[in-house]
């Protein structure tokens, strides 16, 4: 499970932002994770308490927004939701497509003061 390492890096980044902005308290953190990202949101949530333990983020609320995996069919050029359609274009039934969105891992929002 590499999610703990990923979250440790997120904590480091947020701590740097807090320090640079002369803030003293972080209330919440919002992450955006794509459906096909290399991290699993459930495990991110589970390891979050360990990652923030003893840091300025220790009492923060974590929110995770899941971003859909969108693809463009290489055959008919139409866009579709890759995971909802079981990796097959719902328009022409082709399995040939390009992933446009869905691998993101972003710090969307830090609420701090």
PEMO-V92082 format. One record per residue. N is the residue number from 1. RES is the residue in one small letter. PSI is psi in degrees with one decimal (NA if undefined). NEAR is the number of other C-alpha atoms within 10 Angstrom. Layout:
# PEMO-V92082
n->N res->RES psi->PSI near->NEAR
n->N res->RES psi->PSI near->NEAR
This chain:
# PEMO-V92082
n->1 res->x psi->106.9 near->10
n->2 res->x psi->-0.9 near->12
n->3 res->x psi->-35.5 near->20
n->4 res->x psi->-42.3 near->19
n->5 res->x psi->-40.4 near->13
n->6 res->x psi->-45.3 near->16
n->7 res->x psi->-32.0 near->19
n->8 res->x psi->-39.3 near->16
n->9 res->x psi->-39.5 near->13
n->10 res->x psi->-45.5 near->18
n->11 res->x psi->-43.9 near->20
n->12 res->x psi->-44.3 near->15
n->13 res->x psi->-47.1 near->13
n->14 res->x psi->-42.0 near->19
n->15 res->x psi->-39.4 near->17
n->16 res->x psi->-42.7 near->12
n->17 res->x psi->-45.7 near->14
n->18 res->x psi->-44.9 near->20
n->19 res->x psi->-45.5 near->11
n->20 res->x psi->-32.0 near->9
n->21 res->x psi->4.9 near->11
n->22 res->x psi->42.6 near->10
n->23 res->x psi->160.8 near->12
n->24 res->x psi->-19.7 near->10
n->25 res->x psi->137.8 near->15
n->26 res->x psi->124.9 near->19
n->27 res->x psi->-45.0 near->15
n->28 res->x psi->161.5 near->15
n->29 res->x psi->131.1 near->20
n->30 res->x psi->124.4 near->16
n->31 res->x psi->147.5 near->20
n->32 res->x psi->126.0 near->19
n->33 res->x psi->124.7 near->24
n->34 res->x psi->149.3 near->22
n->35 res->x psi->-27.7 near->22
n->36 res->x psi->23.4 near->20
n->37 res->x psi->164.0 near->16
n->38 res->x psi->9.4 near->13
n->39 res->x psi->150.5 near->19
n->40 res->x psi->119.0 near->15
n->41 res->x psi->-39.7 near->18
n->42 res->x psi->-44.6 near->10
n->43 res->x psi->-31.8 near->13
n->44 res->x psi->-47.1 near->22
n->45 res->x psi->-41.5 near->16
n->46 res->x psi->-36.8 near->12
n->47 res->x psi->-7.4 near->18
n->48 res->x psi->-47.7 near->20
n->49 res->x psi->-39.0 near->17
n->50 res->x psi->-38.0 near->13
n->51 res->x psi->-33.7 near->22
n->52 res->x psi->-6.5 near->18
n->53 res->x psi->124.9 near->11
n->54 res->x psi->10.4 near->10
n->55 res->x psi->174.6 near->11
n->56 res->x psi->-15.4 near->16
n->57 res->x psi->3.7 near->23
n->58 res->x psi->-37.9 near->17
n->59 res->x psi->24.4 near->15
n->60 res->x psi->158.0 near->18
n->61 res->x psi->129.9 near->13
n->62 res->x psi->130.1 near->16
n->63 res->x psi->134.1 near->14
n->64 res->x psi->125.7 near->17
n->65 res->x psi->128.1 near->15
n->66 res->x psi->126.0 near->17
n->67 res->x psi->131.7 near->17
n->68 res->x psi->151.9 near->19
n->69 res->x psi->110.7 near->21
n->70 res->x psi->137.4 near->22
n->71 res->x psi->162.0 near->23
n->72 res->x psi->126.4 near->19
n->73 res->x psi->132.5 near->23
n->74 res->x psi->-17.7 near->14
n->75 res->x psi->-53.5 near->14
n->76 res->x psi->-5.1 near->14
n->77 res->x psi->16.0 near->14
n->78 res->x psi->151.0 near->14
n->79 res->x psi->147.6 near->18
n->80 res->x psi->164.0 near->22
n->81 res->x psi->107.5 near->19
n->82 res->x psi->-50.9 near->25
n->83 res->x psi->-33.3 near->15
n->84 res->x psi->-32.9 near->12
n->85 res->x psi->18.3 near->11
n->86 res->x psi->40.9 near->10
n->87 res->x psi->20.0 near->17
n->88 res->x psi->136.1 near->19
n->89 res->x psi->123.9 near->24
n->90 res->x psi->-10.8 near->17
n->91 res->x psi->-43.7 near->13
n->92 res->x psi->1.6 near->12
n->93 res->x psi->13.8 near->13
n->94 res->x psi->146.6 near->14
n->95 res->x psi->7.4 near->14
n->96 res->x psi->110.1 near->14
n->97 res->x psi->165.1 near->21
n->98 res->x psi->131.3 near->14
n->99 res->x psi->124.7 near->16
n->100 res->x psi->-38.9 near->13
n->101 res->x psi->153.1 near->18
n->102 res->x psi->-2.8 near->21
n->103 res->x psi->7.4 near->19
n->104 res->x psi->150.6 near->19
n->105 res->x psi->103.9 near->19
n->106 res->x psi->144.5 near->14
n->107 res->x psi->105.8 near->15
n->108 res->x psi->-41.9 near->13
n->109 res->x psi->138.6 near->13
n->110 res->x psi->116.8 near->17
n->111 res->x psi->112.3 near->13
n->112 res->x psi->160.8 near->16
n->113 res->x psi->NA near->11
